[in-house]
Amino acid sequence: MAKKKLNPRHVPVSARSLSMDAIVDDAMKDDMLHAWLLVADTLLEHEQISSDEINEMYSSFHDFETTEASVRHAERLMGTSKRPSPDIGPIATAADLKKLKARMKDLALHTALCMICLNLEESGRFTEEDLKRIFLAADITRAEIERGDESYGHLEDKVLEQKVNVR
């Protein structure tokens, strides 16, 4: 007889699986790549920018210090959804841990998008309205990915077809 599948809401979490460093590292693993894919796809489709121009932006990208003020400024420029909160309460079960990991991944991607927005603003090529439009379109694509209608792999293929270097 087949064993009954365990409900993750009832599986306790071991102390070893609660390593915040490992959870943060895992969340940040592909955040910048995914953020650039969202933005590059939007720029190529909606902003009449060549792949060479996007490659130039990507190569001149620099990491901004992500202070609270800089993130708030980028969020205002992007005009998109609020910053995800990693706070879910106590972590007692595998389901709680899975929820925390998903929220940390969302937070890492949001932070990466903020850094890209600050870089685009600094380039002087885009107005605030342009940035809002770009990041709204990227947010829509991100929602499609979360629903399963789109994937980062497919997005990468589309962007690479335009010969954009996102790695």
C-alpha positions as CSV (number, residue, x, y, z in Angstrom):
1,M,0.0,0.0,0.0
2,A,1.3,3.5,-0.9
3,K,2.3,5.8,1.9
4,K,0.2,8.8,2.5
5,K,1.8,12.1,1.5
6,L,2.7,14.3,4.4
7,N,1.0,17.6,4.7
8,P,3.8,20.3,4.9
9,R,1.7,22.2,7.5
10,H,2.4,19.3,9.9
11,V,6.0,18.6,9.1
12,P,8.2,20.3,11.7
13,V,11.3,22.2,10.6
14,S,14.7,21.3,11.8
15,A,17.1,24.0,13.1
16,R,19.5,23.2,10.3
17,S,17.0,24.2,7.6
18,L,16.5,27.6,9.3
19,S,19.9,29.1,8.2
20,M,19.0,32.6,7.2
21,D,22.3,33.0,5.4
22,A,21.5,30.0,3.2
23,I,17.9,31.3,2.6
24,V,19.2,34.8,1.6
25,D,21.9,33.3,-0.6
26,D,19.4,31.1,-2.3
27,A,17.0,34.0,-2.7
28,M,19.7,36.2,-4.3
29,K,21.0,33.5,-6.6
30,D,19.3,34.7,-9.8
31,D,17.7,37.9,-8.7
32,M,19.8,40.3,-10.9
33,L,19.5,38.1,-14.0
34,H,15.8,37.8,-13.6
35,A,15.4,41.6,-13.0
36,W,17.5,42.4,-16.1
37,L,15.5,39.9,-18.2
38,L,12.3,41.6,-17.2
39,V,13.7,45.1,-17.9
40,A,15.5,44.1,-21.2
41,D,12.4,42.4,-22.5
42,T,10.3,45.5,-21.8
43,L,12.9,47.9,-23.3
44,L,13.2,45.8,-26.5
45,E,9.4,45.5,-26.9
46,H,8.2,48.9,-25.9
47,E,10.9,51.5,-25.9
48,Q,12.5,51.1,-29.4
49,I,15.9,50.6,-28.0
50,S,18.4,48.4,-29.8
51,S,20.1,45.4,-28.2
52,D,23.5,47.3,-28.5
53,E,22.1,50.1,-26.3
54,I,20.8,47.6,-23.8
55,N,24.2,45.9,-23.8
56,E,25.8,49.3,-23.1
57,M,23.4,49.9,-20.2
58,Y,24.1,46.5,-18.8
59,S,27.9,46.9,-19.1
60,S,27.8,50.3,-17.4
61,F,25.6,48.9,-14.6
62,H,26.9,49.6,-11.1
63,D,25.6,48.4,-7.8
64,F,24.0,51.2,-5.8
65,E,24.1,51.0,-2.0
66,T,20.6,49.8,-1.2
67,T,19.7,52.2,1.6
68,E,16.1,52.6,2.7
69,A,16.1,56.1,1.1
70,S,17.4,54.8,-2.3
71,V,14.9,51.9,-2.3
72,R,12.0,54.3,-1.5
73,H,13.2,56.6,-4.3
74,A,13.4,53.8,-6.8
75,E,9.9,52.5,-5.7
76,R,8.5,56.0,-6.3
77,L,10.1,56.1,-9.8
78,M,8.9,52.6,-10.7
79,G,5.4,53.3,-9.5
80,T,4.9,49.5,-9.1
81,S,3.7,47.3,-6.3
82,K,4.9,47.7,-2.7
83,R,8.0,46.1,-1.4
84,P,7.4,42.5,-0.3
85,S,7.7,41.9,3.4
86,P,9.8,38.8,4.5
87,D,7.9,38.8,7.9
88,I,5.6,35.8,8.1
89,G,5.7,35.1,11.8
90,P,7.2,32.0,13.5
91,I,8.7,29.3,11.3
92,A,7.5,26.0,12.7
93,T,6.7,23.9,9.7
94,A,7.9,23.1,6.2
95,A,5.0,25.2,4.8
96,D,6.1,28.2,6.9
97,L,9.7,27.8,5.6
98,K,8.6,27.6,2.0
99,K,6.5,30.8,2.4
100,L,9.6,32.6,3.9
101,K,11.8,31.5,1.1
102,A,9.3,32.7,-1.5
103,R,9.0,36.1,0.2
104,M,12.8,36.4,0.4
105,K,13.0,35.6,-3.3
106,D,10.4,38.3,-4.1
107,L,12.3,40.8,-1.9
108,A,15.6,40.1,-3.6
109,L,14.1,40.5,-7.1
110,H,12.4,43.8,-6.0
111,T,15.7,45.1,-4.7
112,A,17.4,44.2,-8.0
113,L,14.7,46.0,-9.9
114,C,15.2,49.0,-7.7
115,M,19.0,49.0,-8.5
116,I,18.3,48.8,-12.2
117,C,15.8,51.6,-12.0
118,L,18.3,53.8,-10.3
119,N,20.8,53.0,-13.0
120,L,18.3,53.8,-15.7
121,E,17.5,57.1,-14.0
122,E,21.2,58.0,-13.7
123,S,21.7,57.3,-17.4
124,G,19.5,60.3,-18.1
125,R,17.8,58.6,-21.1
126,F,14.4,58.1,-19.4
127,T,11.9,60.5,-17.8
128,E,10.0,59.5,-14.7
129,E,7.0,58.6,-16.9
130,D,9.2,56.4,-19.0
131,L,10.5,54.6,-15.9
132,K,7.0,54.1,-14.6
133,R,5.9,52.6,-17.9
134,I,9.0,50.4,-18.2
135,F,8.6,49.0,-14.7
136,L,4.8,48.6,-15.0
137,A,5.4,46.5,-18.1
138,A,8.1,44.5,-16.2
139,D,5.7,44.1,-13.3
140,I,3.0,42.7,-15.6
141,T,5.5,40.2,-17.1
142,R,6.6,39.2,-13.6
143,A,2.9,38.6,-12.7
144,E,2.6,36.4,-15.9
145,I,5.6,34.4,-14.7
146,E,4.1,33.9,-11.2
147,R,0.8,32.7,-12.8
148,G,2.8,30.3,-15.0
149,D,1.8,32.0,-18.3
150,E,5.5,33.0,-19.0
151,S,8.9,31.8,-17.7
152,Y,12.3,33.3,-17.2
153,G,13.7,30.7,-19.5
154,H,11.4,31.8,-22.3
155,L,12.1,35.5,-21.5
156,E,15.9,34.7,-21.7
157,D,15.4,33.1,-25.1
158,K,13.5,36.1,-26.4
159,V,16.1,38.6,-25.2
160,L,19.0,36.5,-26.4
161,E,17.4,36.3,-29.9
162,Q,17.9,40.1,-29.9
163,K,21.6,39.4,-29.0
164,V,21.4,41.1,-25.6
165,N,24.1,40.1,-23.2
166,V,22.3,39.5,-19.8
167,R,24.9,37.3,-18.2
